[in-house]
């Protein structure tokens, strides 16, 4: 470079730079690129030493690569490798340097700006004689920037072989070289980041494949049923994947189940419960249909499987077989609410069903106040009666089904909550004691003050067997039990569908018949009597029992004991009128039944 004005020297320099830049781009790693930068500055630009300080993620600069010509006399660059200098000190040093285009030159007389915390070296070359001679404490920097203008690092060069401060041509060559070096370093960083990202991706994919395989194994070979359900789109709710355990549980092939949803399989009575079950953490015990037409009790537990980027993806449902437990629970509930001998509802269940049908309506409430005189004629307190409020229907109340189903219906009715598809349960319809209007009563019309008198209500028929004690005394308790079982069977055949036949205790039975009038109740009592009195064959013996019947009426405002006591009194009056024997006083019999 001694004769920079000569064209052939410049051409040789350009050729060298071209080769050096090619080496930069050929490097396969960031470390190789940095090493190519310092070697190119030494061999291609005519300096004895060069170093690259790279910006770290925290902003400080670390000496990442050094190179010097052996026996150059510079001394020290190699020992700086890995040393860190604060970004603030570097910025201060560059700011006080002379601007040679994009280069920064710090002459030896401003060496105070270097400080002690910036890694530098000092050559031991000769002191300058002329003004443009290179001083051992002179510094020449080529800052390197990214395409976005961020500082990537600083290329430091020392001691030009000419012994002179670089002229215009050398400066321009260094600027071009530093620009190519910044591009190469940026690309190398991108490649390094890409390689790290690819390594992470491969590792994550391996973990994902392992996780998917674990999930598949757990899903397919789980001892209980598993299903995956669509959460979005046209297939929302459809079963997209089921395991063998669920297919065995429901007796359905996999292809058939994948064309259905749980709503297609659930028992109609449990559909509302299924729809109320939330997706996330939802749990429900319900019945699913089997291929043979029966229903299987299961426990559904839902969990949403979500993607971090796209949100909820599908619903994972665990289907547990609870048939045995549910059957045991229902058996226990049945034993608690039904008579062990006859299978009829017992006294506790009878009171539960009566209590579900009645409410504590205050005296004079609603339309009942308008026909108090008519109720007075019935011999019952006004508080024992009720009328429909507003435009409430006069149709019979719900039939007495299972205690669980009836309880759920009444809770929903009083709460006024949704029934699954947006419909609202009707309000409680009061039980009203039917009263026969006087013969001279005028027909009712909307213009009259007095509303119509209810002609249907909830009848309570109290049945007490006559002659049963003698069968027990003569033939033994086994024969007596057989008689009670046959009486229970006959009573059930004589009542309407939806009526309740209960055994209150001993030889006492109670029939609840809702939505009937007074004459219908008398007809029902006649059917019950005619069903009981025919002879029955027990242990090859002909046996016969009679029955005393009392008809009472249940109305809102009455207590359960008041209702049963009123029917018991009617039965007692009939027994006494027919000359029958009454075992114990009324109070003793009531106490015995309550116990």
C-alpha positions as CSV (number, residue, x, y, z in Angstrom):
1,X,0.0,0.0,0.0
2,X,3.0,2.3,0.0
3,X,2.1,3.6,-3.4
4,X,-1.6,4.0,-3.1
5,X,-1.7,6.3,-6.1
6,X,-0.7,3.6,-8.4
7,X,-3.6,2.0,-10.2
8,X,-2.1,-1.5,-10.2
9,X,-1.9,-1.4,-6.4
10,X,-5.5,-0.5,-6.1
11,X,-6.5,-3.3,-8.5
12,X,-4.5,-5.8,-6.4
13,X,-6.2,-4.5,-3.3
14,X,-9.7,-5.0,-4.9
15,X,-8.8,-8.5,-5.9
16,X,-7.7,-9.2,-2.4
17,X,-10.9,-7.7,-1.0
18,X,-12.9,-9.8,-3.4
19,X,-11.2,-12.9,-2.2
20,X,-11.6,-11.9,1.5
21,X,-15.3,-11.2,1.0
22,X,-15.8,-14.5,-0.6
23,X,-14.2,-16.1,2.4
24,X,-16.6,-14.2,4.6
25,X,-19.6,-15.5,2.8
26,X,-18.2,-19.0,2.7
27,X,-17.9,-19.3,6.5
28,X,-20.5,-21.8,7.9
29,X,-20.8,-20.5,11.5
30,X,-20.7,-17.2,13.3
31,X,-17.4,-18.0,14.9
32,X,-15.9,-18.8,11.4
33,X,-17.3,-15.5,10.0
34,X,-15.8,-13.4,12.8
35,X,-12.4,-15.1,12.3
36,X,-12.7,-14.4,8.5
37,X,-13.3,-10.8,9.3
38,X,-10.1,-10.3,11.4
39,X,-8.0,-12.3,9.0
40,X,-9.3,-10.4,6.0
41,X,-8.5,-7.1,7.7
42,X,-4.9,-8.2,8.3
43,X,-4.2,-10.0,5.0
44,X,-6.4,-8.0,2.7
45,X,-6.1,-4.4,4.0
46,X,-2.4,-4.4,5.1
47,X,-2.8,-4.1,8.9
48,X,-0.7,-6.1,11.4
49,X,-3.5,-6.7,13.9
50,X,-7.3,-6.7,14.0
51,X,-10.1,-7.6,16.5
52,X,-13.9,-7.8,16.4
53,X,-15.9,-6.8,19.5
54,X,-19.4,-8.2,19.2
55,X,-22.5,-6.7,20.9
56,X,-24.0,-9.1,23.4
57,X,-27.8,-9.4,24.1
58,X,-27.2,-7.2,27.2
59,X,-25.7,-4.4,25.1
60,X,-22.1,-4.7,26.2
61,X,-19.3,-5.7,23.8
62,X,-17.2,-8.8,24.0
63,X,-13.9,-9.4,22.1
64,X,-15.0,-12.3,19.9
65,X,-12.2,-12.7,17.4
66,X,-8.5,-11.5,17.1
67,X,-5.7,-11.9,14.6
68,X,-2.2,-10.5,14.4
69,X,0.8,-11.0,12.2
70,X,3.5,-12.9,13.9
71,X,6.4,-10.7,15.1
72,X,4.4,-7.7,14.2
73,X,5.4,-5.9,17.4
74,X,1.8,-5.1,18.3
75,X,1.5,-7.5,21.1
76,X,-1.5,-8.2,23.3
77,X,-4.6,-8.8,21.0
78,X,-4.8,-12.5,21.6
79,X,-5.0,-12.1,25.4
80,X,-8.1,-9.8,25.0
81,X,-10.2,-12.7,23.6
82,X,-13.4,-13.0,25.6
83,X,-13.0,-9.7,27.6
84,X,-16.1,-7.5,27.9
85,X,-16.3,-3.7,27.7
86,X,-19.3,-1.7,28.8
87,X,-21.5,-0.2,26.0
88,X,-21.4,3.2,27.6
89,X,-17.5,3.3,27.5
90,X,-17.5,2.2,23.9
91,X,-20.0,4.9,23.0
92,X,-18.0,7.6,24.8
93,X,-14.8,6.5,23.0
94,X,-16.4,6.5,19.6
95,X,-18.0,9.8,20.1
96,X,-14.8,11.7,20.8
97,X,-13.0,10.0,17.8
98,X,-12.5,11.7,14.5
99,X,-15.0,10.8,11.8
100,X,-13.4,9.4,8.7
101,X,-16.6,8.7,6.9
102,X,-18.1,5.7,8.7
103,X,-14.7,5.0,10.4
104,X,-13.7,6.4,13.7
105,X,-10.0,7.4,14.4
106,X,-8.8,8.1,17.9
107,X,-5.4,9.7,18.0
108,X,-3.0,8.9,20.7
109,X,-3.4,12.4,22.3
110,X,-7.0,11.6,23.1
111,X,-6.2,8.3,24.7
112,X,-7.8,9.4,27.9
113,X,-11.2,8.6,26.3
114,X,-10.3,4.9,26.2
115,X,-10.5,4.4,30.0
116,X,-9.6,1.3,31.8
117,X,-12.7,-0.8,31.2
118,X,-12.5,-1.1,27.4
119,X,-10.3,-4.0,26.2
120,X,-7.5,-2.5,24.1
121,X,-3.8,-3.2,23.3
122,X,-0.9,-1.0,22.8
123,X,1.8,-1.7,20.2
124,X,5.5,-1.2,20.7
125,X,6.3,0.2,17.3
126,X,8.4,3.3,16.6
127,X,7.2,6.7,17.6
128,X,6.0,9.0,14.7
129,X,8.5,11.3,13.1
130,X,6.1,13.0,10.7
131,X,2.6,14.2,11.2
132,X,1.0,11.4,9.3
133,X,3.1,8.6,10.9
134,X,1.1,5.9,12.9
135,X,1.5,6.2,16.6
136,X,1.5,2.9,18.7
137,X,-1.4,4.4,20.8
138,X,-3.5,5.4,17.8
139,X,-6.9,3.6,17.3
140,X,-8.9,3.0,14.2
141,X,-12.4,1.6,14.5
142,X,-14.9,0.4,11.9
143,X,-18.4,0.2,13.5
144,X,-20.6,-2.4,11.9
145,X,-24.4,-2.0,11.7
146,X,-27.3,-4.2,10.8
147,X,-29.8,-3.4,8.1
148,X,-32.0,-1.8,10.7
149,X,-29.3,0.5,12.0
150,X,-28.5,-1.4,15.2
151,X,-24.8,-1.8,16.2
152,X,-23.6,-5.3,15.6
153,X,-20.0,-4.8,16.7
154,X,-16.8,-2.9,16.1
155,X,-13.8,-3.9,13.9
156,X,-10.5,-2.6,15.4
157,X,-7.4,-2.5,13.3
158,X,-3.8,-1.4,14.3
159,X,-0.5,-0.6,12.7
160,X,-0.7,-0.3,9.0
161,X,2.3,-1.9,7.4
162,X,3.0,1.3,5.6
163,X,3.7,2.9,9.0
164,X,1.5,5.8,8.0
165,X,-2.0,6.7,8.9
166,X,-4.3,5.2,6.3
167,X,-4.9,7.4,3.3
168,X,-8.2,7.9,1.4
169,X,-8.0,4.7,-0.6
170,X,-7.3,2.5,2.4
171,X,-10.1,4.1,4.4
172,X,-12.5,3.5,1.6
173,X,-11.4,-0.1,1.3
174,X,-11.9,-0.5,5.1
175,X,-15.3,1.0,4.9
176,X,-16.4,-1.3,2.1
177,X,-14.9,-4.3,4.0
178,X,-16.6,-3.4,7.2
179,X,-19.9,-3.1,5.3
180,X,-19.5,-6.6,3.9
181,X,-18.4,-7.8,7.3
182,X,-21.6,-6.5,8.9
183,X,-23.7,-8.2,6.3
184,X,-21.8,-11.5,6.8
185,X,-22.1,-11.2,10.6
186,X,-25.8,-10.5,10.3
187,X,-26.3,-13.4,8.0
188,X,-24.2,-15.7,10.3
189,X,-26.3,-14.6,13.2
190,X,-29.5,-15.4,11.3
191,X,-28.2,-18.7,10.4
192,X,-27.2,-19.5,13.9
193,X,-30.6,-18.4,15.2
194,X,-32.2,-20.5,12.5
195,X,-30.2,-23.5,13.4
196,X,-31.0,-23.1,17.1
197,X,-34.7,-22.6,16.2
198,X,-34.6,-25.7,14.0
199,X,-32.9,-27.7,16.8
200,X,-35.6,-26.5,19.2
201,X,-38.3,-27.3,16.7
202,X,-37.0,-30.8,16.1
203,X,-36.7,-31.3,19.9
204,X,-40.3,-30.0,20.4
205,X,-41.5,-32.2,17.5
206,X,-39.9,-35.2,19.0
207,X,-41.5,-34.4,22.3
208,X,-44.8,-33.8,20.6
209,X,-44.6,-37.1,18.8
210,X,-43.8,-38.8,22.0
211,X,-46.7,-37.0,23.7
212,X,-49.1,-37.9,20.9
213,X,-48.0,-41.5,21.1
214,X,-48.5,-41.5,24.9
215,X,-51.9,-39.9,24.4
216,X,-52.9,-42.4,21.8
217,X,-51.8,-45.3,24.0
218,X,-53.6,-43.9,27.0
219,X,-56.7,-43.2,24.9
220,X,-56.9,-46.4,23.0
221,X,-56.0,-48.8,25.8
222,X,-57.8,-47.0,28.7
223,X,-59.9,-49.4,30.7
224,X,-62.9,-47.0,30.6
225,X,-64.6,-45.3,27.7
226,X,-63.0,-42.3,26.0
227,X,-64.3,-40.0,23.3
228,X,-63.2,-36.9,21.4
229,X,-65.9,-34.4,20.3
230,X,-65.7,-31.5,17.9
231,X,-66.1,-28.1,19.5
232,X,-66.5,-25.9,16.4
233,X,-68.0,-25.9,12.9
234,X,-70.6,-28.1,11.3
235,X,-69.5,-31.1,13.2
236,X,-69.9,-29.5,16.6
237,X,-70.8,-32.2,19.2
238,X,-70.1,-35.1,16.9
239,X,-67.9,-37.9,18.2
240,X,-64.8,-37.9,16.0
241,X,-62.8,-40.5,17.9
242,X,-63.8,-43.3,20.4
243,X,-61.8,-46.1,22.0
244,X,-62.5,-49.8,22.2
245,X,-63.7,-49.6,25.8
246,X,-66.6,-47.2,24.9
247,X,-67.5,-49.4,21.9
248,X,-67.7,-52.4,24.3
249,X,-69.6,-50.5,26.9
250,X,-72.4,-49.5,24.5
251,X,-72.1,-52.5,22.2
252,X,-71.7,-50.3,19.2
253,X,-69.1,-50.4,16.5
254,X,-66.6,-47.6,16.2
255,X,-67.9,-46.5,12.7
256,X,-71.4,-46.1,14.1
257,X,-70.4,-44.1,17.1
258,X,-68.4,-41.7,14.9
259,X,-71.6,-40.8,13.1
260,X,-73.4,-39.8,16.3
261,X,-73.1,-37.4,19.3
262,X,-73.8,-37.8,23.0
263,X,-77.1,-36.0,22.4
264,X,-78.1,-38.8,20.0
265,X,-77.3,-41.5,22.6
266,X,-78.5,-40.0,25.8
267,X,-81.8,-41.0,27.4
268,X,-84.5,-38.5,26.6
269,X,-85.0,-37.7,30.3
270,X,-81.3,-36.9,30.7
271,X,-81.0,-34.6,27.6
272,X,-81.5,-31.4,29.6
273,X,-78.9,-32.5,32.1
274,X,-76.4,-33.2,29.2
275,X,-77.1,-29.8,27.8
276,X,-76.5,-28.1,31.2
277,X,-73.2,-29.9,31.6
278,X,-70.4,-27.4,30.9
279,X,-67.5,-28.4,28.6
280,X,-64.7,-27.4,30.9
281,X,-64.6,-29.6,34.0
282,X,-68.3,-30.6,33.4
283,X,-69.5,-33.8,35.1
284,X,-72.8,-35.6,34.8
285,X,-74.3,-39.0,35.6
286,X,-76.8,-40.0,33.0
287,X,-77.9,-42.9,30.7
288,X,-76.6,-43.7,27.3
289,X,-78.4,-46.1,24.9
290,X,-76.9,-49.5,24.1
291,X,-77.1,-51.4,20.9
292,X,-79.5,-53.9,22.5
293,X,-82.0,-51.1,23.2
294,X,-81.3,-50.8,26.9
295,X,-79.6,-47.9,28.7
296,X,-76.2,-47.8,30.5
297,X,-75.6,-45.6,33.5
298,X,-72.3,-43.7,33.0
299,X,-70.5,-40.7,34.4
300,X,-69.3,-38.2,31.9
301,X,-66.3,-36.0,32.7
302,X,-65.3,-33.3,30.2
303,X,-62.0,-31.5,29.7
304,X,-61.2,-29.1,26.9
305,X,-58.0,-29.8,25.0
306,X,-56.7,-26.4,23.7
307,X,-53.9,-25.2,21.4
308,X,-51.8,-22.4,22.8
309,X,-52.2,-20.4,19.6
310,X,-55.6,-21.3,18.3
311,X,-57.5,-21.8,21.6
312,X,-59.9,-24.7,22.3
313,X,-59.5,-27.5,19.8
314,X,-61.7,-30.4,20.9
315,X,-63.5,-31.9,23.9
316,X,-62.1,-35.0,25.6
317,X,-64.8,-36.9,27.5
318,X,-64.1,-39.7,30.0
319,X,-67.0,-42.2,30.1
320,X,-67.0,-44.3,33.3
321,X,-69.3,-47.3,33.8
322,X,-71.3,-46.7,37.0
323,X,-74.1,-49.2,36.3
324,X,-73.4,-51.3,39.4
325,X,-73.0,-48.3,41.7
326,X,-76.1,-46.7,40.3
327,X,-78.1,-49.9,40.6
328,X,-77.0,-50.2,44.2
329,X,-77.9,-46.6,44.9
330,X,-81.3,-47.0,43.3
331,X,-81.8,-50.2,45.3
332,X,-80.9,-48.4,48.5
333,X,-83.2,-45.5,47.6
334,X,-86.0,-47.9,46.8
335,X,-85.6,-49.8,50.0
336,X,-85.7,-46.5,51.9
337,X,-88.8,-45.4,50.2
338,X,-90.7,-48.6,49.5
339,X,-92.2,-51.4,51.6
340,X,-90.0,-54.4,51.7
341,X,-93.0,-56.9,51.7
342,X,-95.3,-55.5,49.0
343,X,-92.9,-53.2,47.0
344,X,-95.3,-50.3,47.4
345,X,-94.2,-46.9,48.5
346,X,-93.9,-46.7,52.3
347,X,-95.2,-44.1,54.7
348,X,-92.1,-41.9,54.2
349,X,-92.4,-41.9,50.4
350,X,-96.2,-41.2,50.7
351,X,-95.5,-38.1,52.8
352,X,-92.8,-37.0,50.4
353,X,-95.2,-37.2,47.5
354,X,-97.9,-35.4,49.3
355,X,-95.5,-32.7,50.5
356,X,-94.3,-32.2,47.0
357,X,-97.9,-31.6,45.9
358,X,-98.8,-29.2,48.6
359,X,-97.6,-25.7,49.5
360,X,-98.2,-23.5,52.5
361,X,-100.6,-21.1,50.8
362,X,-101.7,-18.3,53.3
363,X,-105.4,-18.1,54.1
364,X,-107.3,-15.9,51.7
365,X,-104.6,-15.9,49.1
366,X,-105.4,-15.3,45.4
367,X,-108.7,-16.4,44.1
368,X,-109.5,-18.5,47.2
369,X,-110.7,-15.3,49.0
370,X,-113.5,-15.0,46.4
371,X,-115.3,-18.2,47.4
372,X,-114.7,-18.6,51.0
373,X,-118.3,-19.2,51.7
374,X,-118.4,-22.2,49.4
375,X,-115.3,-23.6,51.1
376,X,-116.9,-23.1,54.5
377,X,-119.6,-25.5,53.4
378,X,-117.1,-28.2,52.9
379,X,-116.2,-28.2,56.6
380,X,-112.5,-27.5,55.9
381,X,-110.7,-24.2,56.9
382,X,-110.3,-21.7,54.1
383,X,-106.5,-22.1,54.3
384,X,-106.9,-25.7,53.2
385,X,-108.0,-24.6,49.8
386,X,-106.4,-22.8,46.9
387,X,-107.3,-21.5,43.4
388,X,-105.3,-21.1,40.3
389,X,-103.7,-17.7,40.0
390,X,-104.3,-15.7,36.9
391,X,-104.8,-18.0,33.9
392,X,-103.2,-21.1,35.4
393,X,-104.4,-24.4,33.8
394,X,-107.0,-26.5,35.5
395,X,-105.5,-29.7,34.2
396,X,-104.4,-32.4,36.6
397,X,-101.0,-32.1,38.2
398,X,-98.0,-34.2,37.2
399,X,-98.3,-37.9,37.7
400,X,-96.4,-39.5,40.6
401,X,-93.2,-40.9,39.0
402,X,-90.0,-41.7,40.6
403,X,-89.0,-39.6,43.6
404,X,-85.8,-38.4,41.9
405,X,-87.6,-37.3,38.7
406,X,-90.4,-35.7,40.6
407,X,-88.1,-33.8,42.9
408,X,-86.1,-32.5,39.9
409,X,-89.3,-31.4,38.2
410,X,-90.6,-29.5,41.3
411,X,-87.3,-27.8,42.0
412,X,-87.2,-26.5,38.4
413,X,-90.9,-25.5,38.6
414,X,-90.5,-23.4,41.7
415,X,-87.3,-21.9,40.5
416,X,-88.9,-21.0,37.1
417,X,-85.7,-22.1,35.5
418,X,-85.1,-23.2,31.9
419,X,-86.1,-26.7,30.8
420,X,-83.3,-27.2,28.3
421,X,-84.5,-25.5,25.2
422,X,-85.5,-22.1,26.5
423,X,-89.0,-23.1,27.7
424,X,-90.0,-22.1,31.2
425,X,-91.6,-24.5,33.8
426,X,-95.1,-23.5,34.7
427,X,-95.6,-22.1,38.2
428,X,-96.8,-24.4,41.0
429,X,-100.5,-25.3,40.4
430,X,-102.3,-25.4,43.8
431,X,-104.1,-28.4,45.0
432,X,-107.7,-27.4,45.5
433,X,-110.4,-29.3,47.4
434,X,-113.3,-29.9,45.0
435,X,-116.6,-28.5,46.3
436,X,-120.0,-29.5,44.8
437,X,-121.8,-26.2,44.1
438,X,-125.3,-25.7,45.4
439,X,-128.1,-26.8,43.1
440,X,-129.4,-23.2,42.8
441,X,-125.9,-21.7,42.0
442,X,-125.9,-19.5,38.9
443,X,-123.5,-20.4,36.0
444,X,-120.2,-18.6,36.3
445,X,-119.1,-16.0,33.8
446,X,-116.1,-13.7,33.6
447,X,-118.4,-10.8,34.8
448,X,-119.2,-12.5,38.1
449,X,-117.3,-11.6,41.2
450,X,-117.1,-15.2,42.4
451,X,-114.9,-17.4,40.4
452,X,-115.9,-21.0,39.5
453,X,-115.6,-23.7,42.2
454,X,-113.0,-26.3,41.5
455,X,-114.5,-29.7,40.6
456,X,-111.4,-31.8,40.7
457,X,-108.6,-32.2,43.3
458,X,-106.2,-34.6,45.0
459,X,-108.1,-37.5,46.7
460,X,-106.6,-39.4,49.6
461,X,-108.3,-42.8,50.1
462,X,-107.5,-44.5,53.4
463,X,-107.9,-48.3,53.3
464,X,-108.0,-50.5,56.4
465,X,-108.4,-54.3,56.0
466,X,-111.2,-56.0,58.0
467,X,-110.6,-59.5,59.3
468,X,-106.9,-59.5,58.7
469,X,-106.0,-60.1,62.4
470,X,-107.9,-63.3,62.4
471,X,-106.0,-64.6,59.4
472,X,-102.7,-63.8,61.2
473,X,-103.9,-65.5,64.4
474,X,-105.3,-68.6,62.6
475,X,-102.9,-69.2,59.8
476,X,-99.7,-67.5,60.9
477,X,-97.8,-64.5,59.7
478,X,-96.6,-66.1,56.5
479,X,-100.2,-66.4,55.3
480,X,-100.8,-62.8,56.5
481,X,-97.9,-61.6,54.5
482,X,-99.2,-63.4,51.4
483,X,-102.6,-61.7,51.9
484,X,-101.0,-58.3,52.1
485,X,-99.0,-58.9,48.9
486,X,-102.2,-60.0,47.1
487,X,-104.1,-57.0,48.4
488,X,-101.3,-54.7,47.2
489,X,-101.4,-56.3,43.7
490,X,-105.2,-55.9,43.5
491,X,-105.1,-52.3,44.6
492,X,-102.5,-51.5,41.9
493,X,-104.6,-53.1,39.2
494,X,-107.7,-51.1,40.3
495,X,-106.2,-47.6,40.3
496,X,-105.4,-45.4,37.3
497,X,-102.0,-45.0,35.7
498,X,-100.1,-42.3,37.7
499,X,-102.0,-42.9,40.9
500,X,-100.0,-43.8,44.0
501,X,-100.7,-46.9,46.1
502,X,-98.8,-46.9,49.4
503,X,-98.6,-49.2,52.4
504,X,-98.8,-47.0,55.5
505,X,-98.1,-49.8,57.9
506,X,-99.7,-53.1,59.1
507,X,-102.9,-53.7,57.1
508,X,-103.4,-50.0,56.2
509,X,-103.0,-48.7,52.7
510,X,-103.4,-45.2,51.2
511,X,-104.2,-44.3,47.6
512,X,-103.4,-40.9,46.1
513,X,-105.5,-40.0,43.1
514,X,-104.9,-36.6,41.5
515,X,-107.3,-34.7,39.2
516,X,-110.5,-36.4,40.1
517,X,-113.9,-35.1,41.4
518,X,-115.9,-36.2,44.3
519,X,-118.0,-38.7,42.4
520,X,-115.0,-40.1,40.6
521,X,-113.4,-40.6,44.1
522,X,-116.5,-42.5,45.2
523,X,-116.3,-44.7,42.1
524,X,-112.6,-45.4,42.7
525,X,-113.4,-46.4,46.3
526,X,-116.0,-48.8,45.0
527,X,-113.5,-50.3,42.6
528,X,-110.9,-50.7,45.4
529,X,-113.5,-52.4,47.6
530,X,-114.6,-54.8,44.8
531,X,-111.0,-55.6,44.1
532,X,-110.2,-56.6,47.7
533,X,-113.3,-58.6,48.9
534,X,-113.2,-61.5,46.4
535,X,-111.7,-64.7,48.0
536,X,-108.0,-65.3,47.5
537,X,-106.1,-68.6,47.4
538,X,-103.3,-68.7,49.9
539,X,-101.5,-72.0,50.6
540,X,-104.4,-73.9,49.0
541,X,-106.8,-72.3,51.4
542,X,-109.5,-69.8,50.5
543,X,-109.2,-66.6,52.5
544,X,-111.2,-63.4,52.4
545,X,-110.7,-59.9,54.0
546,X,-113.0,-56.9,53.9
547,X,-112.0,-53.2,53.7
548,X,-113.0,-50.0,55.3
549,X,-112.4,-46.9,53.1
550,X,-112.3,-43.2,54.0
551,X,-112.0,-40.5,51.4
552,X,-110.2,-37.3,52.3
553,X,-108.9,-34.4,50.2
554,X,-105.6,-32.7,50.1
555,X,-105.4,-28.9,49.6
556,X,-102.6,-26.4,49.7
557,X,-102.4,-24.8,53.1
558,X,-103.0,-28.2,54.9
559,X,-100.2,-30.2,56.5
560,X,-99.5,-33.7,55.5
561,X,-100.6,-35.0,58.9
562,X,-103.9,-33.0,58.6
563,X,-104.5,-34.7,55.2
564,X,-103.9,-38.2,56.4
565,X,-105.8,-37.6,59.7
566,X,-108.8,-36.4,57.8
567,X,-108.9,-39.5,55.6
568,X,-108.3,-41.7,58.6
569,X,-111.3,-40.1,60.3
570,X,-113.5,-40.8,57.3
571,X,-112.4,-44.4,57.3
572,X,-113.0,-44.7,61.0
573,X,-116.5,-43.3,60.5
574,X,-117.3,-45.9,57.9
575,X,-115.9,-48.7,60.0
576,X,-118.0,-47.6,62.9
577,X,-121.1,-47.2,60.8
578,X,-120.7,-50.8,59.5
579,X,-120.1,-52.2,63.0
580,X,-116.5,-53.0,62.4
581,X,-113.9,-53.2,65.2
582,X,-111.4,-50.4,65.6
583,X,-108.0,-51.5,67.0
584,X,-107.0,-48.8,69.4
585,X,-107.9,-45.2,69.6
586,X,-107.5,-42.8,66.8
587,X,-104.5,-41.2,68.5
588,X,-102.9,-44.6,69.1
589,X,-103.3,-45.6,65.5
590,X,-101.9,-42.3,64.2
591,X,-98.9,-42.6,66.5
592,X,-98.4,-46.2,65.3
593,X,-98.4,-45.2,61.7
594,X,-96.1,-42.2,62.3
595,X,-93.6,-44.6,63.9
